């Protein structure tokens, strides 16, 4: 049959920091595809990035107790990765 402790095990699920990092990358890539594809960056791209920053501040303050040292380091590495992704995708921008 089934072991006794099967239903007593804790499952913590996917951490909210994973969803925040994933949302950041998706919004960045979609914003770049729609508003920063040409050599000239549209002003609305910066509005999208600003709103994303406000969303990050809101989520970090709301779920402050979840962010330990390891998750903060992962979050900061993801921000640095977003900057690298921005410059990598902008290097291939075409003139429109």
GIZI-V828842 format. One record per residue. NEAR is the number of other C-alpha atoms within 10 Angstrom. Layout:
# GIZI-V828842
<<NEAR> <NEAR>>
This chain:
# GIZI-V828842
<<3> <6> <6> <7> <7> <8> <9> <7> <7> <7> <7> <6> <6> <8> <11> <15> <18> <13> <10> <16> <18> <13> <15> <19> <16> <12> <14> <19> <16> <13> <19> <20> <13> <13> <16> <22> <18> <16> <13> <12> <15> <15> <10> <13> <18> <14> <12> <17> <16> <12> <12> <16> <13> <12> <15> <16> <11> <12> <14> <17> <11> <10> <11> <10> <8> <13> <17> <9> <9> <8> <15> <14> <12> <15> <17> <12> <13> <16> <15> <12> <13> <17> <12> <12> <15> <15> <12> <11> <14> <16> <10> <11> <15> <11> <8> <7>>
